[in-house]
Amino acid sequence: MKKLVIRSAVPEDAERLLEIYSYYVIHTAISYEREVPSPGEFRARIENTLKKYPYLVLEEDGLIQGYTYAGPFKPRAAYEHSCEVSIYLAHNADRQGFGRKLYDALEDKLREQGIINMYACIADPVVEDEYLTRNSELFHQHLGFRKVGEFHKCAYKFNRWYNMIWMEKFIGEHN
């Protein structure tokens, strides 16, 4: 039986996390970045996130297979109970339950911080193609997120236009 561990990311994880993320930058429209960040830039992103928000990795038998993190929804103080979340799995590690496990652990950490609104900004195809399907939207929907907004043809990658959607999930009470 394979051993799964979810733990907080550390800056030393940057190389493996960048390896996972690079696939999405180079081969998909899931990330709207066109250039792979440098290892130093990616490490700095991790360090910056960890100052205030959770950044979690899932290891299977010691190998990181995915990661998730939260960040500010907006920089204003009134948004302190909201955050934006992201998740990436190794491209060959999907459909094993890793995404749910990571998001469940992230939600627990966010609740401890007083976060009650989670938002996900998701690339969405005008028409599904070899670079982008609706799998991310369906995954988030399966986990209880609901679509609350859509921007049409706002991103251009691989010589075609893509949409962006916002999805939200409440993980606490609005008292």
NUFITOR-564405 format. One record per residue: x, z negated, y of N, C-alpha, C in turn; residue in one letter; residue number from 1. Coordinates in nm, 2 decimals, padded with zeros to 4 digits. Each point is the difference from the previous one (the first is absolute). Layout:
N
[[X; Z; Y]; [X; Z; Y]; [X; Z; Y]; 'A'; NUM];
...
END
This chain:
175
[[00.08; 00.00; -00.12]; [-00.08; 00.00; 00.12]; [00.09; 00.00; 00.12]; 'M'; 1];
[[-00.04; 00.08; 00.10]; [00.08; 00.02; 00.12]; [-00.03; -00.12; 00.09]; 'K'; 2];
[[00.11; -00.05; 00.07]; [-00.01; -00.11; 00.09]; [-00.02; 00.05; 00.14]; 'K'; 3];
[[-00.12; -00.04; 00.06]; [-00.03; 00.03; 00.14]; [00.02; -00.12; 00.09]; 'L'; 4];
[[00.07; 00.03; 00.12]; [00.02; -00.11; 00.10]; [-00.03; 00.06; 00.13]; 'V'; 5];
[[-00.08; -00.08; 00.08]; [-00.03; 00.04; 00.14]; [00.08; -00.11; 00.08]; 'I'; 6];
[[00.08; 00.05; 00.10]; [00.08; -00.09; 00.08]; [00.01; 00.06; 00.14]; 'R'; 7];
[[00.04; -00.09; 00.09]; [00.03; 00.05; 00.13]; [00.12; 00.09; 00.00]; 'S'; 8];
[[-00.01; 00.11; 00.08]; [00.11; 00.09; 00.01]; [00.11; -00.07; 00.08]; 'A'; 9];
[[00.12; 00.05; -00.02]; [00.12; -00.05; 00.07]; [00.07; 00.13; 00.05]; 'V'; 10];
[[00.07; -00.01; 00.11]; [00.07; 00.12; 00.06]; [00.08; 00.07; -00.11]; 'P'; 11];
[[00.05; -00.06; -00.09]; [00.09; 00.06; -00.11]; [-00.09; 00.09; -00.09]; 'E'; 12];
[[-00.13; -00.01; 00.01]; [-00.09; 00.09; -00.07]; [-00.01; 00.14; 00.06]; 'D'; 13];
[[00.05; 00.02; 00.12]; [-00.02; 00.12; 00.08]; [00.04; 00.13; -00.08]; 'A'; 14];
[[00.11; 00.00; -00.07]; [00.04; 00.12; -00.07]; [-00.11; 00.05; -00.10]; 'E'; 15];
[[-00.05; -00.09; -00.08]; [-00.10; 00.03; -00.10]; [-00.14; 00.04; 00.07]; 'R'; 16];
[[-00.03; -00.08; 00.10]; [-00.13; 00.03; 00.07]; [00.01; 00.13; 00.07]; 'L'; 17];
[[00.11; 00.03; 00.06]; [00.02; 00.13; 00.06]; [00.00; 00.12; -00.10]; 'L'; 18];
[[00.05; -00.03; -00.12]; [-00.01; 00.10; -00.11]; [-00.14; 00.03; -00.03]; 'E'; 19];
[[-00.09; -00.10; -00.01]; [-00.14; 00.02; -00.03]; [-00.06; 00.07; 00.12]; 'I'; 20];
[[00.02; -00.04; 00.12]; [-00.06; 00.06; 00.12]; [00.04; 00.14; 00.02]; 'Y'; 21];
[[00.13; 00.03; -00.02]; [00.05; 00.14; 00.02]; [-00.08; 00.10; -00.07]; 'S'; 22];
[[-00.05; -00.03; -00.12]; [-00.08; 00.10; -00.07]; [-00.12; 00.04; 00.08]; 'Y'; 23];
[[-00.06; -00.10; 00.06]; [-00.13; 00.03; 00.08]; [00.03; 00.08; 00.13]; 'Y'; 24];
[[00.12; -00.02; 00.06]; [00.03; 00.07; 00.12]; [00.04; 00.14; -00.04]; 'V'; 25];
[[00.07; 00.02; -00.10]; [00.05; 00.14; -00.04]; [-00.10; 00.08; -00.07]; 'I'; 26];
[[-00.08; -00.06; -00.09]; [-00.08; 00.08; -00.09]; [-00.16; -00.01; 00.03]; 'H'; 27];
[[-00.04; -00.08; 00.09]; [-00.14; -00.02; 00.03]; [-00.03; -00.01; 00.14]; 'T'; 28];
[[-00.13; 00.01; 00.03]; [-00.05; -00.03; 00.14]; [-00.06; -00.14; 00.01]; 'A'; 29];
[[00.03; -00.08; -00.10]; [-00.05; -00.14; 00.00]; [00.07; -00.07; 00.12]; 'I'; 30];
[[00.13; 00.02; 00.02]; [00.07; -00.05; 00.12]; [00.01; 00.12; 00.10]; 'S'; 31];
[[-00.03; -00.03; 00.12]; [00.01; 00.10; 00.10]; [00.14; 00.01; 00.06]; 'Y'; 32];
[[00.09; -00.08; -00.05]; [00.14; 00.02; 00.04]; [00.05; 00.13; -00.06]; 'E'; 33];
[[00.08; 00.07; 00.07]; [00.06; 00.13; -00.05]; [00.14; -00.02; -00.05]; 'R'; 34];
[[00.07; -00.10; 00.06]; [00.14; -00.03; -00.04]; [00.00; -00.14; -00.07]; 'E'; 35];
[[00.08; -00.01; -00.10]; [00.02; -00.12; -00.07]; [00.08; -00.09; 00.09]; 'V'; 36];
[[-00.04; -00.13; 00.02]; [00.07; -00.09; 00.09]; [00.14; -00.03; -00.06]; 'P'; 37];
[[00.09; -00.04; 00.08]; [00.13; -00.04; -00.05]; [-00.01; -00.13; -00.08]; 'S'; 38];
[[00.09; -00.03; -00.08]; [00.00; -00.13; -00.07]; [00.00; -00.12; 00.10]; 'P'; 39];
[[00.08; 00.02; 00.10]; [00.01; -00.11; 00.11]; [-00.13; -00.02; 00.07]; 'G'; 40];
[[-00.07; 00.12; 00.03]; [-00.13; -00.01; 00.07]; [-00.10; -00.06; -00.09]; 'E'; 41];
[[00.00; 00.03; -00.13]; [-00.10; -00.05; -00.09]; [00.02; -00.15; -00.02]; 'F'; 42];
[[00.12; -00.04; -00.01]; [00.04; -00.14; -00.01]; [-00.05; -00.08; 00.12]; 'R'; 43];
[[00.02; 00.06; 00.12]; [-00.05; -00.06; 00.12]; [-00.15; -00.02; 00.00]; 'A'; 44];
[[-00.07; 00.10; -00.05]; [-00.15; 00.00; -00.01]; [-00.04; -00.12; -00.08]; 'R'; 45];
[[00.07; -00.02; -00.12]; [-00.04; -00.11; -00.08]; [00.03; -00.14; 00.07]; 'I'; 46];
[[00.12; -00.01; 00.06]; [00.03; -00.12; 00.07]; [-00.10; -00.03; 00.11]; 'E'; 47];
[[-00.04; 00.10; 00.08]; [-00.09; -00.02; 00.11]; [-00.14; -00.05; -00.06]; 'N'; 48];
[[-00.04; 00.07; -00.10]; [-00.13; -00.04; -00.06]; [00.00; -00.15; -00.05]; 'T'; 49];
[[00.11; -00.04; -00.06]; [00.00; -00.13; -00.06]; [00.01; -00.11; 00.10]; 'L'; 50];
[[00.02; 00.03; 00.13]; [00.00; -00.10; 00.11]; [-00.14; -00.06; 00.01]; 'K'; 51];
[[-00.11; 00.08; -00.03]; [-00.13; -00.06; 00.02]; [-00.10; 00.03; -00.11]; 'K'; 52];
[[00.03; 00.10; -00.08]; [-00.10; 00.04; -00.10]; [00.06; 00.01; -00.14]; 'Y'; 53];
[[-00.09; -00.01; -00.10]; [00.05; 00.01; -00.14]; [00.05; 00.15; -00.03]; 'P'; 54];
[[00.10; 00.01; -00.08]; [00.05; 00.12; -00.06]; [00.03; -00.03; -00.14]; 'Y'; 55];
[[-00.07; 00.06; -00.09]; [00.01; -00.04; -00.14]; [00.04; 00.12; -00.09]; 'L'; 56];
[[00.07; -00.03; -00.10]; [00.05; 00.10; -00.10]; [-00.06; -00.04; -00.14]; 'V'; 57];
[[-00.02; 00.10; -00.08]; [-00.04; -00.02; -00.14]; [00.11; 00.05; -00.09]; 'L'; 58];
[[00.06; -00.09; -00.08]; [00.10; 00.04; -00.09]; [-00.05; 00.00; -00.14]; 'E'; 59];
[[00.04; 00.11; -00.08]; [-00.04; 00.01; -00.14]; [00.14; 00.00; -00.07]; 'E'; 60];
[[00.02; -00.11; -00.08]; [00.13; -00.01; -00.07]; [00.12; 00.01; 00.09]; 'D'; 61];
[[-00.02; -00.06; 00.12]; [00.11; 00.00; 00.10]; [00.02; 00.12; 00.09]; 'G'; 62];
[[-00.08; 00.10; -00.02]; [00.00; 00.12; 00.08]; [-00.12; 00.00; 00.09]; 'L'; 63];
[[00.02; 00.02; 00.13]; [-00.11; 00.00; 00.10]; [-00.07; 00.13; -00.02]; 'I'; 64];
[[-00.14; -00.01; -00.03]; [-00.08; 00.11; -00.02]; [-00.10; 00.03; 00.11]; 'Q'; 65];
[[00.00; -00.09; 00.10]; [-00.09; 00.02; 00.12]; [00.02; -00.11; 00.10]; 'G'; 66];
[[-00.06; 00.02; 00.11]; [00.01; -00.10; 00.11]; [-00.12; 00.01; 00.09]; 'Y'; 67];
[[-00.03; -00.10; 00.07]; [-00.11; -00.01; 00.10]; [00.04; -00.09; 00.11]; 'T'; 68];
[[-00.05; 00.03; 00.12]; [00.03; -00.09; 00.11]; [-00.11; 00.01; 00.11]; 'Y'; 69];
[[00.00; -00.10; 00.08]; [-00.09; 00.00; 00.11]; [00.07; 00.01; 00.14]; 'A'; 70];
[[-00.07; 00.04; 00.10]; [00.06; 00.00; 00.13]; [-00.11; -00.01; 00.10]; 'G'; 71];
[[00.03; -00.01; 00.13]; [-00.10; -00.02; 00.10]; [-00.10; 00.12; 00.00]; 'P'; 72];
[[-00.13; -00.04; 00.02]; [-00.10; 00.11; 00.02]; [00.02; 00.05; 00.14]; 'F'; 73];
[[00.00; -00.08; 00.10]; [00.03; 00.03; 00.14]; [00.08; -00.12; 00.05]; 'K'; 74];
[[00.08; 00.03; 00.11]; [00.09; -00.11; 00.04]; [-00.07; -00.11; 00.09]; 'P'; 75];
[[-00.12; 00.02; 00.04]; [-00.07; -00.10; 00.08]; [-00.03; -00.13; -00.08]; 'R'; 76];
[[00.00; -00.11; 00.07]; [-00.02; -00.13; -00.06]; [-00.14; -00.01; -00.07]; 'A'; 77];
[[-00.10; 00.06; 00.06]; [-00.14; -00.01; -00.05]; [-00.01; 00.06; -00.14]; 'A'; 78];
[[00.10; 00.08; -00.05]; [00.00; 00.06; -00.13]; [00.07; -00.08; -00.10]; 'Y'; 79];
[[00.03; -00.13; 00.03]; [00.09; -00.08; -00.09]; [-00.06; -00.02; -00.14]; 'E'; 80];
[[-00.13; 00.02; -00.02]; [-00.06; -00.02; -00.13]; [-00.02; 00.14; -00.08]; 'H'; 81];
[[00.07; 00.10; 00.06]; [-00.01; 00.13; -00.06]; [00.14; 00.05; -00.03]; 'S'; 82];
[[00.01; 00.09; -00.10]; [00.13; 00.06; -00.03]; [-00.02; 00.14; -00.06]; 'C'; 83];
[[00.11; 00.08; 00.00]; [00.00; 00.13; -00.06]; [00.08; -00.02; -00.13]; 'E'; 84];
[[-00.04; 00.06; -00.11]; [00.07; -00.01; -00.13]; [00.04; 00.13; -00.05]; 'V'; 85];
[[00.11; 00.00; -00.08]; [00.05; 00.12; -00.06]; [00.05; -00.03; -00.14]; 'S'; 86];
[[-00.01; 00.10; -00.09]; [00.04; -00.02; -00.14]; [00.07; 00.13; -00.05]; 'I'; 87];
[[00.10; -00.01; -00.07]; [00.07; 00.11; -00.07]; [00.04; -00.04; -00.14]; 'Y'; 88];
[[-00.03; 00.09; -00.09]; [00.05; -00.02; -00.14]; [00.10; 00.11; -00.03]; 'L'; 89];
[[00.09; -00.03; -00.09]; [00.08; 00.10; -00.06]; [-00.09; 00.11; -00.05]; 'A'; 90];
[[00.04; 00.13; 00.03]; [-00.09; 00.11; -00.02]; [-00.04; 00.01; -00.15]; 'H'; 91];
[[00.08; -00.05; -00.09]; [-00.04; 00.00; -00.14]; [-00.06; -00.13; -00.05]; 'N'; 92];
[[-00.03; -00.09; 00.09]; [-00.05; -00.13; -00.04]; [-00.15; -00.03; 00.04]; 'A'; 93];
[[-00.07; 00.11; 00.03]; [-00.14; -00.02; 00.03]; [-00.09; -00.02; -00.12]; 'D'; 94];
[[-00.12; -00.04; 00.02]; [-00.10; -00.02; -00.10]; [00.04; -00.10; -00.11]; 'R'; 95];
[[00.08; -00.10; 00.04]; [00.04; -00.11; -00.09]; [-00.05; -00.14; 00.06]; 'Q'; 96];
[[-00.08; 00.00; 00.10]; [-00.05; -00.12; 00.06]; [00.09; -00.07; 00.10]; 'G'; 97];
[[00.12; 00.07; 00.03]; [00.09; -00.06; 00.09]; [-00.05; -00.01; 00.14]; 'F'; 98];
[[-00.07; 00.10; 00.05]; [-00.06; 00.00; 00.13]; [-00.09; -00.12; 00.02]; 'G'; 99];
[[-00.09; -00.02; -00.09]; [-00.10; -00.11; 00.01]; [00.08; -00.14; 00.00]; 'R'; 100];
[[00.09; -00.01; -00.09]; [00.08; -00.13; -00.01]; [00.07; -00.02; 00.14]; 'K'; 101];
[[00.06; 00.10; 00.05]; [00.07; -00.02; 00.13]; [-00.10; -00.03; 00.11]; 'L'; 102];
[[-00.11; 00.07; 00.01]; [-00.09; -00.03; 00.11]; [-00.07; -00.14; -00.02]; 'Y'; 103];
[[-00.03; -00.04; -00.12]; [-00.05; -00.13; -00.02]; [00.10; -00.11; 00.05]; 'D'; 104];
[[00.12; 00.02; -00.03]; [00.10; -00.10; 00.04]; [00.02; 00.01; 00.15]; 'A'; 105];
[[-00.01; 00.12; 00.06]; [00.01; 00.01; 00.15]; [-00.11; -00.07; 00.06]; 'L'; 106];
[[-00.12; 00.02; -00.05]; [-00.12; -00.06; 00.06]; [00.01; -00.15; 00.00]; 'E'; 107];
[[00.05; -00.06; -00.11]; [00.02; -00.15; -00.01]; [00.09; -00.04; 00.12]; 'D'; 108];
[[00.11; 00.07; 00.01]; [00.10; -00.04; 00.11]; [-00.06; 00.01; 00.14]; 'K'; 109];
[[-00.08; 00.11; 00.02]; [-00.06; 00.02; 00.13]; [-00.10; -00.10; 00.03]; 'L'; 110];
[[-00.08; -00.04; -00.10]; [-00.10; -00.11; 00.02]; [00.07; -00.13; 00.05]; 'R'; 111];
[[00.11; -00.03; -00.07]; [00.08; -00.12; 00.04]; [00.04; 00.01; 00.15]; 'E'; 112];
[[00.02; 00.12; 00.05]; [00.04; 00.01; 00.14]; [-00.12; 00.01; 00.10]; 'Q'; 113];
[[-00.12; -00.01; -00.06]; [-00.12; 00.01; 00.09]; [-00.04; 00.14; 00.03]; 'G'; 114];
[[00.05; 00.10; -00.08]; [-00.05; 00.14; 00.02]; [-00.13; 00.01; -00.07]; 'I'; 115];
[[-00.10; 00.07; 00.06]; [-00.13; 00.02; -00.07]; [-00.04; 00.15; 00.00]; 'I'; 116];
[[00.07; 00.08; 00.08]; [-00.03; 00.14; 00.00]; [00.12; 00.08; -00.04]; 'N'; 117];
[[-00.01; 00.08; -00.11]; [00.11; 00.09; -00.04]; [-00.04; 00.14; 00.03]; 'M'; 118];
[[00.09; 00.08; 00.06]; [-00.03; 00.14; 00.03]; [00.11; 00.09; -00.06]; 'Y'; 119];
[[-00.04; 00.11; -00.06]; [00.09; 00.10; -00.05]; [-00.02; 00.13; 00.06]; 'A'; 120];
[[00.11; 00.05; 00.05]; [00.00; 00.14; 00.07]; [00.05; 00.09; -00.11]; 'C'; 121];
[[-00.09; 00.10; -00.04]; [00.03; 00.08; -00.12]; [00.00; 00.15; 00.03]; 'I'; 122];
[[00.10; 00.07; -00.05]; [00.00; 00.14; 00.01]; [-00.12; 00.06; -00.08]; 'A'; 123];
[[-00.07; 00.10; 00.05]; [-00.12; 00.05; -00.06]; [00.00; 00.15; 00.01]; 'D'; 124];
[[-00.01; 00.07; -00.11]; [00.00; 00.15; 00.01]; [-00.13; 00.06; 00.06]; 'P'; 125];
[[00.02; 00.11; 00.07]; [-00.11; 00.08; 00.04]; [-00.06; 00.06; -00.13]; 'V'; 126];
[[00.09; 00.05; -00.08]; [-00.03; 00.05; -00.13]; [00.11; -00.05; -00.09]; 'V'; 127];
[[-00.03; -00.06; -00.11]; [00.11; -00.05; -00.09]; [00.09; 00.12; -00.04]; 'E'; 128];
[[00.13; -00.04; 00.00]; [00.10; 00.10; -00.04]; [00.12; -00.06; -00.08]; 'D'; 129];
[[00.10; 00.07; -00.02]; [00.11; -00.05; -00.08]; [00.08; -00.12; 00.07]; 'E'; 130];
[[-00.02; -00.02; 00.13]; [00.07; -00.10; 00.07]; [-00.09; -00.13; 00.03]; 'Y'; 131];
[[-00.13; 00.02; -00.01]; [-00.09; -00.11; 00.03]; [-00.13; 00.01; -00.06]; 'L'; 132];
[[-00.04; -00.11; -00.07]; [-00.14; -00.01; -00.06]; [-00.07; -00.11; 00.07]; 'T'; 133];
[[-00.12; -00.03; -00.05]; [-00.07; -00.12; 00.05]; [00.02; -00.12; -00.08]; 'R'; 134];
[[00.10; 00.00; -00.08]; [00.03; -00.12; -00.09]; [00.02; -00.13; 00.07]; 'N'; 135];
[[00.07; 00.00; 00.12]; [00.02; -00.12; 00.07]; [-00.13; -00.06; 00.05]; 'S'; 136];
[[-00.09; 00.09; 00.06]; [-00.13; -00.04; 00.05]; [-00.08; -00.06; -00.12]; 'E'; 137];
[[00.00; 00.06; -00.11]; [-00.08; -00.05; -00.12]; [00.06; -00.13; -00.05]; 'L'; 138];
[[00.13; -00.01; 00.00]; [00.07; -00.13; -00.04]; [-00.05; -00.11; 00.09]; 'F'; 139];
[[00.01; 00.02; 00.13]; [-00.03; -00.10; 00.09]; [-00.15; -00.04; -00.01]; 'H'; 140];
[[-00.08; 00.10; -00.01]; [-00.15; -00.02; -00.02]; [-00.02; -00.08; -00.13]; 'Q'; 141];
[[00.07; 00.03; -00.10]; [-00.02; -00.08; -00.13]; [00.04; -00.15; 00.02]; 'H'; 142];
[[00.09; -00.02; 00.10]; [00.04; -00.14; 00.02]; [-00.08; -00.07; 00.11]; 'L'; 143];
[[-00.11; 00.06; 00.04]; [-00.09; -00.06; 00.10]; [00.01; 00.04; 00.14]; 'G'; 144];
[[00.09; 00.10; 00.03]; [00.01; 00.05; 00.14]; [-00.11; 00.09; 00.02]; 'F'; 145];
[[-00.04; 00.02; 00.13]; [-00.10; 00.10; 00.03]; [00.05; 00.08; 00.12]; 'R'; 146];
[[-00.03; 00.13; 00.00]; [00.04; 00.09; 00.10]; [-00.07; -00.03; 00.13]; 'K'; 147];
[[00.07; -00.01; 00.11]; [-00.06; -00.04; 00.13]; [00.04; 00.10; 00.11]; 'V'; 148];
[[00.08; 00.09; -00.03]; [00.04; 00.10; 00.10]; [00.08; 00.12; -00.05]; 'G'; 149];
[[-00.01; 00.11; 00.07]; [00.07; 00.12; -00.05]; [00.05; 00.08; 00.13]; 'E'; 150];
[[00.12; 00.04; -00.01]; [00.06; 00.09; 00.10]; [00.02; 00.13; -00.06]; 'F'; 151];
[[-00.04; 00.11; 00.06]; [00.00; 00.13; -00.06]; [00.12; 00.08; 00.04]; 'H'; 152];
[[00.07; 00.06; -00.10]; [00.11; 00.09; 00.03]; [00.10; -00.06; 00.10]; 'K'; 153];
[[00.04; -00.13; -00.02]; [00.09; -00.06; 00.09]; [00.14; 00.00; -00.04]; 'C'; 154];
[[00.03; 00.04; -00.12]; [00.14; 00.00; -00.05]; [00.03; 00.13; -00.06]; 'A'; 155];
[[00.12; 00.05; 00.03]; [00.05; 00.13; -00.05]; [00.12; -00.01; -00.08]; 'Y'; 156];
[[-00.01; 00.03; -00.13]; [00.12; -00.01; -00.09]; [-00.02; 00.11; -00.10]; 'K'; 157];
[[00.11; 00.06; -00.05]; [00.00; 00.10; -00.10]; [-00.09; 00.12; 00.05]; 'F'; 158];
[[00.01; 00.03; 00.13]; [-00.07; 00.12; 00.06]; [-00.15; -00.01; -00.02]; 'N'; 159];
[[-00.05; -00.12; 00.00]; [-00.15; -00.01; 00.00]; [-00.04; -00.13; 00.07]; 'R'; 160];
[[-00.13; 00.00; 00.03]; [-00.05; -00.12; 00.07]; [-00.07; -00.10; -00.10]; 'W'; 161];
[[00.02; -00.13; 00.03]; [-00.06; -00.10; -00.08]; [-00.08; -00.10; 00.09]; 'Y'; 162];
[[-00.09; -00.07; -00.06]; [-00.08; -00.10; 00.07]; [00.06; -00.14; -00.02]; 'N'; 163];
[[-00.05; -00.09; 00.07]; [00.04; -00.14; -00.02]; [-00.13; -00.08; 00.00]; 'M'; 164];
[[-00.01; -00.10; -00.09]; [-00.12; -00.09; -00.01]; [00.05; -00.14; 00.02]; 'I'; 165];
[[-00.09; -00.08; 00.05]; [00.02; -00.15; 00.00]; [-00.10; -00.06; -00.10]; 'W'; 166];
[[00.05; -00.09; -00.07]; [-00.08; -00.08; -00.09]; [00.02; -00.15; 00.02]; 'M'; 167];
[[-00.11; -00.08; -00.02]; [00.01; -00.14; 00.03]; [-00.05; -00.08; -00.12]; 'E'; 168];
[[00.05; -00.12; 00.00]; [-00.05; -00.10; -00.10]; [00.01; -00.14; 00.06]; 'K'; 169];
[[-00.11; -00.07; -00.01]; [00.00; -00.14; 00.05]; [00.04; -00.09; -00.12]; 'F'; 170];
[[00.09; -00.09; 00.02]; [00.05; -00.09; -00.10]; [-00.03; -00.15; 00.03]; 'I'; 171];
[[-00.08; -00.02; 00.11]; [-00.03; -00.13; 00.04]; [-00.13; 00.00; 00.08]; 'G'; 172];
[[-00.04; -00.12; 00.04]; [-00.12; -00.01; 00.08]; [00.03; 00.01; 00.15]; 'E'; 173];
[[-00.09; 00.06; 00.07]; [00.01; 00.01; 00.15]; [-00.08; -00.11; 00.06]; 'H'; 174];
[[00.06; -00.12; 00.00]; [-00.07; -00.12; 00.06]; [00.04; -00.02; 00.14]; 'N'; 175];
END
